[in-house]
Amino acid sequence: MKIQKSDAMIRTSLLAVQMIIIALNLVLIVVVINKRKCKTISLSMWTLLVTMIIGSIILDMEVLVQYFTPTLPLCLLAPWFRELGFVIFYGAIDLKLYRILMQFRTRKAHCWTITDKDLLKYLLFGVIVVIVYLTAWTAVSLNFFNEGWVLLTHIKTDDGFLYTTCKPQWWNHVTEFGEILILTVGLYYGNSARNARVQFEERRFLFYAITAELTFSSIYNTIRTVYPIPFHQDVTFIAAFSRSLLTNTLALIIIFAPKIWYQKKVNAELRHSAINQELSESLKADMADKDFREMNISEMTSDEIREELSRVYVQMGILRDKTVCKKNPHISKRKGGKKLPHRRFSLQKKGSRDKSSIKIRKKNKELDSSEISETNETNEISKSPEDSVVSNEDAPAVGSGICSCHSTTGIHQNTCNEFNDGNDNSYGEGPSCSKFNALT
């Protein structure tokens, strides 16, 4: 029985291409870190971009494992590279889409702000879950191997050749279902945030990257399910290389190629604005030195007319910019005059505003009560003893209609007498105060 040899030329060429892709990914990490302050990179959370590239490199390592002849350690190591790289790469994409969705869901006054650190914590939790799952799978596989169950299978062809490959397991279907679940969550986030206005159309390209992975991975898994017979080592390596090229490599191109194009566009706009500013400053200097006298158009040459028109256009542009920016509530007064990419209605924690309003109300009530007590005390202190006596003596008795006319100061004496004289007949009570005072 002969052992079938692999085609070394094809395998070596594909391995070289895969190594070049990994090297380009490493260079891309360095570029993203160096250009993290650029507009297209800083607004896209450069930490998650670096994490995505690292996940893509781990996915490419699976292809390198497929290059060698299958053994027990390699059959156990390949799923580790696949699942860890998958959850890091596409988990980061899902979290970016989740942040975009949360930023533009402004149905409540309290906006939920998600930082890069929070997203990295969520991603770390997902990585820990995958590590626990792969550890359980490895332990179960080694247990079966010790009991006599083999992880390698030997296939004999019709020509009498023999080749070795990793034996398919039912765990593969569980991992495939988990991958489809992660991609479905990303599609849901991307579709829910389809009306959100994102700078540089980042949401749309992230959605396309997940769609490409779901499409080609579904085709690959369907072929493996329909044809469960293990393929030859060369076929397995070519299939793994093609899958890696059409999924994670294509996803990186979809994500980073528009950023390069938009950054060139931003740089061109900055250069154009700098040129216009220099031109306006030079024209201002010319206008300051130029003698403004009345000139007849018939005496002016064509060059002078063009210069005059360009000067007028520059003045109109400057006046337009000043009138637009003057007292405009939609333009921030911060440096640069630009707003954030999204509006945050409130950055307070939920319930903090209610607690602060309750405290303010309690303070206002205490202040009001203290002011009322102080005013009462001052009124009582300001009263003289004579005023208190007069107020008590001059007040008419309730229900009698007759007041006492005796007063130490003589104030209101005549009025009280007239009032009591008029009430003698109505109440039929004894002599009036005037008669009583005369007798006394």
C-alpha positions as CSV (number, residue, x, y, z in Angstrom):
1,M,0.0,0.0,0.0
2,K,1.4,3.4,-1.0
3,I,1.0,6.6,0.9
4,Q,-0.2,9.4,-1.4
5,K,2.1,12.4,-1.5
6,S,0.9,15.9,-1.6
7,D,1.6,18.4,-4.3
8,A,4.4,20.4,-2.7
9,M,4.4,23.2,-5.4
10,I,0.8,24.2,-4.8
11,R,1.0,23.9,-1.0
12,T,4.3,25.9,-0.8
13,S,2.9,28.7,-3.0
14,L,-0.3,29.0,-0.9
15,L,1.8,29.0,2.3
16,A,3.9,31.8,1.0
17,V,0.8,33.9,0.1
18,Q,-0.6,33.2,3.6
19,M,2.7,34.3,5.2
20,I,2.6,37.5,3.2
21,I,-1.0,38.2,4.3
22,I,0.1,37.8,8.0
23,A,3.0,40.1,7.5
24,L,0.7,42.7,5.9
25,N,-1.6,42.4,8.9
26,L,1.3,43.1,11.2
27,V,2.3,46.2,9.2
28,L,-1.4,47.3,9.3
29,I,-1.3,47.1,13.1
30,V,1.7,49.4,13.2
31,V,0.1,51.9,10.8
32,V,-3.1,52.0,12.8
33,I,-1.2,52.7,16.0
34,N,0.9,55.4,14.4
35,K,-2.1,57.0,12.7
36,R,-4.5,56.7,15.6
37,K,-4.9,60.5,15.8
38,C,-6.1,60.7,12.2
39,K,-9.8,61.5,11.8
40,T,-10.8,58.3,10.2
41,I,-9.0,56.1,12.7
42,S,-9.8,58.0,15.9
43,L,-13.5,58.1,15.2
44,S,-13.4,54.3,14.5
45,M,-12.0,53.3,17.9
46,W,-8.5,52.4,17.0
47,T,-8.2,49.9,19.9
48,L,-11.0,47.8,18.4
49,L,-9.4,48.1,15.0
50,V,-6.1,46.7,16.3
51,T,-8.1,43.9,18.1
52,M,-9.8,43.0,14.8
53,I,-6.5,42.7,13.0
54,I,-5.1,40.5,15.8
55,G,-8.2,38.2,15.4
56,S,-7.6,38.0,11.7
57,I,-4.0,36.9,12.3
58,I,-5.1,34.2,14.6
59,L,-7.6,33.0,12.0
60,D,-4.8,32.9,9.4
61,M,-2.8,30.7,11.8
62,E,-5.4,28.0,11.2
63,V,-4.3,27.8,7.6
64,L,-0.7,27.3,8.6
65,V,-1.8,24.4,10.8
66,Q,-3.6,22.8,7.9
67,Y,-0.3,22.9,5.9
68,F,1.4,20.2,7.9
69,T,0.5,16.5,8.0
70,P,-2.4,15.9,10.4
71,T,-1.4,14.6,13.9
72,L,-3.3,14.5,17.2
73,P,-1.9,17.8,18.6
74,L,-2.6,19.6,15.3
75,C,-6.1,18.3,15.1
76,L,-6.7,19.6,18.6
77,L,-4.9,22.9,17.9
78,A,-6.7,24.0,14.7
79,P,-10.1,24.6,16.4
80,W,-8.4,26.7,19.1
81,F,-7.1,29.1,16.4
82,R,-10.4,29.1,14.5
83,E,-12.7,29.9,17.4
84,L,-10.5,32.3,19.3
85,G,-9.7,34.3,16.1
86,F,-13.4,34.3,15.1
87,V,-14.7,35.6,18.4
88,I,-12.0,38.3,18.6
89,F,-12.5,39.5,15.0
90,Y,-16.2,39.3,14.5
91,G,-17.0,40.0,18.2
92,A,-15.2,43.3,17.8
93,I,-17.3,44.1,14.7
94,D,-20.4,43.3,16.6
95,L,-19.4,45.5,19.5
96,K,-18.7,48.4,17.1
97,L,-22.1,48.0,15.6
98,Y,-23.6,47.8,19.1
99,R,-22.0,51.1,20.1
100,I,-23.2,52.8,16.9
101,L,-26.8,51.6,17.7
102,M,-26.7,52.8,21.3
103,Q,-25.3,56.2,20.4
104,F,-28.1,57.0,18.0
105,R,-31.0,55.5,20.1
106,T,-32.0,58.9,21.7
107,R,-35.5,58.0,22.8
108,K,-34.7,58.8,26.5
109,A,-33.2,61.9,28.0
110,H,-30.4,59.9,29.6
111,C,-28.0,58.7,26.9
112,W,-26.1,55.6,27.6
113,T,-22.5,56.4,26.8
114,I,-20.2,53.3,26.0
115,T,-16.5,53.8,26.2
116,D,-13.7,51.8,24.5
117,K,-12.8,50.2,27.8
118,D,-16.4,48.9,28.3
119,L,-16.3,47.3,24.8
120,L,-13.0,45.6,25.6
121,K,-14.5,44.2,28.8
122,Y,-17.4,42.8,26.8
123,L,-15.0,41.3,24.3
124,L,-12.8,39.8,27.1
125,F,-15.9,38.1,28.5
126,G,-16.7,36.5,25.2
127,V,-13.1,35.3,24.8
128,I,-13.2,33.7,28.3
129,V,-16.5,31.9,27.4
130,V,-14.8,30.5,24.2
131,I,-11.7,29.4,26.2
132,V,-13.9,27.5,28.7
133,Y,-15.8,25.9,25.8
134,L,-12.6,24.8,24.0
135,T,-11.1,23.5,27.2
136,A,-14.1,21.3,27.8
137,W,-14.0,20.1,24.2
138,T,-10.3,19.3,24.4
139,A,-10.7,17.4,27.7
140,V,-13.6,15.3,26.3
141,S,-11.6,14.6,23.1
142,L,-8.6,13.4,25.1
143,N,-10.8,11.3,27.3
144,F,-12.2,9.6,24.3
145,F,-8.7,9.1,22.8
146,N,-7.6,7.4,26.0
147,E,-10.5,5.0,25.9
148,G,-9.6,3.9,22.3
149,W,-11.5,6.5,20.2
150,V,-9.3,7.9,17.4
151,L,-9.1,11.5,16.3
152,L,-7.3,10.6,13.0
153,T,-8.7,8.6,10.1
154,H,-6.9,6.9,7.3
155,I,-8.6,7.0,3.9
156,K,-7.8,4.6,1.1
157,T,-8.4,5.7,-2.5
158,D,-9.4,3.6,-5.5
159,D,-5.9,3.7,-6.8
160,G,-4.6,2.1,-3.6
161,F,-3.1,5.2,-2.1
162,L,-3.5,6.0,1.6
163,Y,-3.7,9.4,3.3
164,T,-4.4,10.7,6.8
165,T,-6.8,13.4,7.9
166,C,-8.5,14.6,11.1
167,K,-11.8,12.8,11.9
168,P,-14.9,15.0,11.8
169,Q,-16.7,15.3,15.1
170,W,-20.2,16.4,16.3
171,W,-18.6,19.2,18.2
172,N,-18.0,20.9,14.8
173,H,-21.7,21.4,14.3
174,V,-22.0,23.1,17.8
175,T,-19.2,25.5,17.0
176,E,-20.7,26.3,13.5
177,F,-24.0,27.1,15.2
178,G,-22.2,29.4,17.6
179,E,-20.5,31.2,14.7
180,I,-23.8,31.7,12.9
181,L,-25.3,33.1,16.1
182,I,-22.5,35.7,16.5
183,L,-22.9,36.8,12.9
184,T,-26.7,37.0,13.2
185,V,-26.4,39.3,16.2
186,G,-24.0,41.5,14.1
187,L,-26.5,41.6,11.3
188,Y,-29.3,42.6,13.7
189,Y,-27.3,45.5,15.1
190,G,-26.3,46.7,11.6
191,N,-29.8,46.5,10.3
192,S,-31.2,48.3,13.4
193,A,-28.8,51.1,13.0
194,R,-29.3,51.5,9.2
195,N,-30.9,55.0,9.6
196,A,-28.0,56.3,11.8
197,R,-25.8,58.8,10.3
198,V,-22.2,57.7,10.8
199,Q,-19.1,59.5,9.6
200,F,-17.3,57.8,6.7
201,E,-20.1,55.2,6.4
202,E,-18.5,52.8,8.8
203,R,-21.7,51.0,9.7
204,R,-22.4,50.0,6.1
205,F,-18.9,48.5,5.6
206,L,-19.0,46.6,8.9
207,F,-22.4,45.2,7.8
208,Y,-20.9,44.1,4.4
209,A,-17.9,42.4,6.2
210,I,-20.3,40.3,8.3
211,T,-22.4,39.5,5.3
212,A,-19.4,38.2,3.4
213,E,-18.3,36.0,6.3
214,L,-21.8,34.6,6.7
215,T,-22.2,33.8,3.0
216,F,-18.9,32.0,2.4
217,S,-18.8,30.2,5.7
218,S,-22.3,28.9,5.1
219,I,-21.3,27.6,1.7
220,Y,-18.2,25.9,3.3
221,N,-20.1,24.3,6.1
222,T,-22.9,23.2,3.8
223,I,-20.4,21.3,1.6
224,R,-18.8,19.7,4.7
225,T,-22.2,18.6,5.9
226,V,-23.5,17.3,2.6
227,Y,-20.2,15.4,1.9
228,P,-19.1,14.1,5.3
229,I,-16.3,12.0,3.8
230,P,-12.9,13.5,4.7
231,F,-11.1,15.1,1.8
232,H,-7.5,14.7,0.9
233,Q,-4.9,16.8,2.7
234,D,-4.3,19.1,-0.3
235,V,-8.0,19.7,-0.8
236,T,-8.4,20.5,2.9
237,F,-5.5,23.0,2.8
238,I,-6.8,24.7,-0.4
239,A,-10.3,24.9,1.1
240,A,-9.0,26.4,4.3
241,F,-6.9,28.9,2.4
242,S,-9.8,29.9,0.1
243,R,-12.1,30.3,3.1
244,S,-9.6,32.5,4.9
245,L,-9.0,34.6,1.9
246,L,-12.8,35.2,1.2
247,T,-13.8,35.8,4.8
248,N,-11.4,37.5,7.2
249,T,-9.0,38.9,4.6
250,L,-11.9,40.2,2.4
251,A,-13.5,41.7,5.6
252,L,-10.3,43.6,6.4
253,I,-10.2,45.0,2.9
254,I,-13.9,46.0,3.1
255,I,-13.2,47.8,6.5
256,F,-9.9,49.5,5.9
257,A,-10.0,50.4,2.2
258,P,-12.8,53.0,2.6
259,K,-10.8,54.5,5.5
260,I,-7.8,55.0,3.4
261,W,-9.9,56.6,0.6
262,Y,-11.8,58.9,3.1
263,Q,-8.5,59.9,4.8
264,K,-7.1,61.0,1.4
265,K,-10.2,63.0,0.8
266,V,-9.9,64.7,4.2
267,N,-6.3,65.5,3.5
268,A,-7.2,67.0,0.1
269,E,-9.9,69.1,1.7
270,L,-7.4,70.4,4.3
271,R,-4.9,71.3,1.7
272,H,-7.6,73.1,-0.3
273,S,-8.7,75.0,2.7
274,A,-5.1,76.0,3.5
275,I,-4.6,77.2,-0.1
276,N,-7.8,79.3,0.1
277,Q,-6.7,80.8,3.4
278,E,-3.4,81.8,2.0
279,L,-5.1,83.3,-1.0
280,S,-7.5,85.2,1.1
281,E,-4.6,86.5,3.3
282,S,-2.6,87.6,0.3
283,L,-5.7,89.3,-1.2
284,K,-6.3,91.1,2.1
285,A,-2.7,92.4,2.0
286,D,-3.2,93.5,-1.6
287,M,-6.4,95.3,-0.6
288,A,-4.7,97.0,2.2
289,D,-1.9,98.3,0.0
290,K,-4.1,99.1,-3.0
291,D,-5.3,102.7,-3.6
292,F,-9.1,102.6,-3.8
293,R,-10.0,105.2,-6.3
294,E,-12.8,105.3,-8.7
295,M,-11.9,103.6,-11.9
296,N,-13.7,103.4,-15.1
297,I,-14.4,99.9,-16.4
298,S,-13.5,101.0,-20.0
299,E,-10.0,102.0,-18.8
300,M,-9.4,98.7,-17.0
301,T,-7.7,95.7,-18.7
302,S,-9.0,92.2,-18.6
303,D,-6.5,91.2,-16.0
304,E,-7.4,94.0,-13.7
305,I,-11.1,93.1,-14.1
306,R,-10.4,89.5,-13.1
307,E,-8.3,90.6,-10.1
308,E,-11.1,92.9,-9.0
309,L,-13.7,90.2,-9.4
310,S,-11.6,87.7,-7.5
311,R,-11.2,90.2,-4.7
312,V,-14.9,90.8,-4.5
313,Y,-15.6,87.0,-4.4
314,V,-13.1,86.6,-1.5
315,Q,-14.8,89.5,0.4
316,M,-18.2,87.9,-0.2
317,G,-16.9,84.6,1.1
318,I,-15.5,86.1,4.2
319,L,-18.7,88.0,4.9
320,R,-20.7,84.9,4.4
321,D,-18.6,82.9,6.8
322,K,-18.9,85.7,9.4
323,T,-22.7,86.0,9.1
324,V,-23.2,82.2,9.3
325,C,-21.0,81.8,12.3
326,K,-22.2,84.9,14.1
327,K,-24.7,84.1,16.9
328,N,-25.4,80.7,15.5
329,P,-26.7,78.3,18.2
330,H,-25.9,75.2,16.1
331,I,-22.2,75.9,16.0
332,S,-20.2,75.1,19.1
333,K,-17.8,77.7,20.5
334,R,-15.2,75.1,21.3
335,K,-11.9,75.1,19.4
336,G,-12.6,74.0,15.8
337,G,-16.3,75.0,16.0
338,K,-17.4,71.4,15.4
339,K,-19.9,69.3,17.3
340,L,-19.6,65.8,18.5
341,P,-20.6,63.1,15.9
342,H,-23.7,62.5,18.1
343,R,-25.7,64.6,20.6
344,R,-25.7,63.5,24.2
345,F,-28.8,64.8,26.0
346,S,-27.4,63.9,29.4
347,L,-24.4,62.2,30.8
348,Q,-25.7,61.8,34.3
349,K,-26.4,58.4,35.8
350,K,-30.0,57.3,35.9
351,G,-31.7,58.7,39.0
352,S,-29.0,61.2,39.9
353,R,-31.0,64.1,38.5
354,D,-34.1,63.1,40.6
355,K,-32.0,62.9,43.7
356,S,-30.4,66.3,43.1
357,S,-33.8,67.9,42.5
358,I,-35.2,66.4,45.8
359,K,-32.2,67.8,47.7
360,I,-32.7,71.2,46.1
361,R,-36.4,71.2,47.1
362,K,-35.6,70.3,50.7
363,K,-33.1,73.1,50.9
364,N,-35.6,75.6,49.5
365,K,-38.2,74.5,52.0
366,E,-35.8,74.9,54.9
367,L,-34.8,78.3,53.7
368,D,-38.5,79.4,53.3
369,S,-39.4,78.1,56.8
370,S,-36.3,79.9,58.4
371,E,-37.2,83.1,56.6
372,I,-40.8,83.0,57.8
373,S,-39.7,82.4,61.4
374,E,-37.2,85.3,61.2
375,T,-39.9,87.7,59.8
376,N,-42.3,86.7,62.6
377,E,-39.7,87.3,65.2
378,T,-38.7,90.7,63.8
379,N,-42.4,91.8,63.7
380,E,-42.9,90.8,67.3
381,I,-39.7,92.6,68.3
382,S,-40.7,95.8,66.4
383,K,-44.0,96.2,68.2
384,S,-44.0,98.6,71.2
385,P,-45.9,97.8,74.4
386,E,-48.3,100.7,73.7
387,D,-49.2,99.3,70.3
388,S,-49.9,95.9,71.8
389,V,-52.1,97.4,74.5
390,V,-54.0,99.6,72.0
391,S,-54.6,96.8,69.7
392,N,-56.1,94.7,72.5
393,E,-58.2,97.5,74.0
394,D,-59.4,99.1,70.7
395,A,-60.6,95.8,69.2
396,P,-64.3,95.3,69.3
397,A,-65.8,92.3,71.1
398,V,-66.8,89.6,68.6
399,G,-70.5,89.2,68.4
400,S,-71.4,92.2,70.7
401,G,-71.3,95.0,68.3
402,I,-70.1,97.4,71.1
403,C,-66.4,98.3,71.6
404,S,-64.7,99.7,74.7
405,C,-64.2,103.4,74.5
406,H,-61.6,103.6,77.2
407,S,-58.1,104.3,75.9
408,T,-55.0,105.6,77.5
409,T,-53.9,107.5,74.4
410,G,-57.3,108.8,73.2
411,I,-56.8,107.4,69.7
412,H,-60.0,106.6,67.8
413,Q,-62.1,107.9,70.7
414,N,-64.6,109.8,68.6
415,T,-65.1,107.1,66.1
416,C,-65.7,104.5,68.8
417,N,-68.3,106.8,70.5
418,E,-70.2,107.3,67.2
419,F,-70.1,103.6,66.5
420,N,-71.5,102.7,70.0
421,D,-74.2,105.5,69.9
422,G,-75.5,104.0,66.6
423,N,-75.5,100.5,68.1
424,D,-77.6,101.4,71.2
425,N,-80.8,101.1,69.4
426,S,-79.9,98.0,67.4
427,Y,-78.7,95.9,70.3
428,G,-80.9,97.6,73.0
429,E,-78.1,97.5,75.5
430,G,-77.8,100.2,78.2
431,P,-76.3,103.7,77.7
432,S,-73.7,104.5,75.2
433,C,-70.1,104.9,75.8
434,S,-70.3,108.6,75.5
435,K,-72.9,108.8,78.3
436,F,-70.9,106.4,80.4
437,N,-67.8,108.3,80.0
438,A,-69.6,111.6,80.9
439,L,-70.9,110.1,84.1
440,T,-67.5,108.7,85.0
